[in-house]
Amino acid sequence: MSDLLLGNGLLETLKVRGERVLFLEAHIARLVRSARFMGIPEHVVNEAIAQMESLQHTQDGLWRVLLSVDGVQPPQWRELPDLSNQSLKTCMGTYDPSSRIREHKTNSYANNFYARRIARDHGFDDALMVSDSLLVGEAPFANIFFVDRSGSVFTPPANGLLPGTRRGLLMAEGALEREIRFGDFDQFEHVFLTSAAGMRVVSSIDETRFNTELPNHILDQISPW
C-alpha cells in the first residue's frame, strides 16, 4: 500500500501571486528539513524542489506539492480561500506539545479535521487546538499570533506544531515565542492567523472578543503576502 495513503508523506502549499511563488526559498528549506526527518530519498526531494521551482509564472492561487518515498505527485491547484475574520472555538486535547511529527508538514491531518469539525458543529468558523495541560497550540491549518496592548506580538513555541513559513517571517520581524494558556485570552487586544494563503484576523475565541483592526506595524509586515 502506498505511503501516501497511510499518511507517510510530505506536502508543501505554495502561493503564486503575479505569476511568482511567494517565499519559495523558505518552502524549500522546510521541505528539505522535513524530508530528512521522514527519510525521503534525496532524488525524490530534488524532484519535488524542481516541481516547486517550475510553479513560477503559473496560474495565481495555491499549489500543493505532495511527495513520499514512492515519488512526487503532480502539483494540485486551488483558488485562494476567503480570508474573512474568523471565530475560533477551543478544542481540548487536540494539541500535543510532545509530538515531533507534528512539527513537519505531513499529509496526516485527521486530528486537524476533527478539531475543525467540532468547532463548526458548534457554530464557529474554525478551531483553536489546545493541549490537555491547557497550552495553546495552533489552528488546524494555520499558526496563531496574539498582540498585547503594547503592540508586542507573541506566538506559541514550535513544540508539536508546524512552524509555518509566514510564522518564520514574522519572528524575523520581532514576534516572540511565548507559552499561552487557555484563560490568557483577555490579556490580548488582537489575534490573527497565518498560513500560505495569507492572514486572517480572529474576531473571537470562545466568548472572548478581540479588536479586529490590526496595528499598522503588523499590516506593514504582512503586506507582501
C-alpha positions, 0 to 999 in steps of 0.5 A: 500500500502506498505511503501516501495513503497511510499518511507517510508523506510530505506536502508543501502549499505554495502561493503564486501571486503575479505569476511568482511563488511567494517565499519559495526559498523558505518552502524549500528549506522546510521541505528539505528539513522535513524530508530528512526527518521522514527519510525521503530519498534525496532524488525524490526531494530534488524532484519535488524542489524542481516541481516547486521551482517550475510553479513560477509564472503559473496560474495565481492561487495555491499549489500543493506539492505532495511527495513520499518515498514512492515519488512526487505527485503532480502539483494540485491547484486551488483558488485562494480561500476567503480570508474573512475574520474568523471565530475560533472555538477551543478544542481540548486535547487536540494539541500535543506539545510532545509530538515531533511529527507534528512539527513537519508538514505531513499529509496526516491531518485527521486530528486537524479535521476533527478539531475543525469539525467540532468547532463548526458543529458548534457554530464557529468558523474554525478551531483553536487546538489546545493541549490537555495541560491547557497550552495553546497550540495552533489552528488546524491549518494555520499558526496563531499570533496574539498582540498585547496592548503594547503592540508586542506580538507573541506566538506559541513555541514550535513544540508539536506544531508546524512552524509555518513559513509566514510564522518564520517571517514574522519572528524575523520581524520581532514576534516572540515565542511565548507559552499561552494558556487557555484563560490568557485570552483577555490579556490580548487586544488582537489575534490573527492567523497565518498560513500560505494563503495569507492572514486572517484576523480572529474576531473571537475565541470562545466568548472572548472578543478581540479588536479586529483592526490590526496595528499598522506595524503588523499590516506593514509586515504582512503586506507582501503576502 
